[in-house]
C-alpha cells in the first residue's frame, strides 16, 4: 500500500499532468453526452496517471544514466552499424 501512495504522490511531470487533464476532460464529456465509449477511453488515461506509465511502460523510453551501460550500448550500436554497411 505504501508503494501505491508513494508512486501516486511523487514523480509528477508534464506528460503525467497532460494525461490527467485529458482523462478528466474526457470523463466529464462522456458523462455529459452519455457516451460510454468516451468514458471508457478516459479510464485508459486515468490508469496511466495513477500508475505513472505510458505506452512504453514505466521508463520504457528512457536511456540509462549509468556510464558503463551507455558505453556498452554505444559499442553494440557501432557493431550493428558496421555489420549493416
Secondary structure in CASP SS format (residue, H / E / C, confidence):
PFRMAT SS
TARGET T0000
AUTHOR 0000-0000-0000
METHOD secondary structure of the structure
MODEL  1
X C 1.00
X H 1.00
X H 1.00
X H 1.00
X H 1.00
X H 1.00
X H 1.00
X H 1.00
X H 1.00
X C 1.00
X C 1.00
X C 1.00
X C 1.00
X H 1.00
X H 1.00
X H 1.00
X H 1.00
X H 1.00
X H 1.00
X H 1.00
X H 1.00
X H 1.00
X H 1.00
X H 1.00
X H 1.00
X H 1.00
X H 1.00
X H 1.00
X H 1.00
X H 1.00
X H 1.00
X H 1.00
X H 1.00
X C 1.00
X C 1.00
X H 1.00
X H 1.00
X H 1.00
X H 1.00
X H 1.00
X H 1.00
X H 1.00
X H 1.00
X H 1.00
X H 1.00
X H 1.00
X H 1.00
X H 1.00
X H 1.00
X H 1.00
X H 1.00
X C 1.00
X C 1.00
X C 1.00
X C 1.00
X C 1.00
X C 1.00
X C 1.00
X C 1.00
X C 1.00
X C 1.00
X C 1.00
X C 1.00
X C 1.00
X C 1.00
X C 1.00
X H 1.00
X H 1.00
X H 1.00
X H 1.00
X H 1.00
X H 1.00
X H 1.00
X H 1.00
X H 1.00
X H 1.00
X H 1.00
X H 1.00
X H 1.00
X H 1.00
X H 1.00
X H 1.00
X H 1.00
X H 1.00
X C 1.00
END
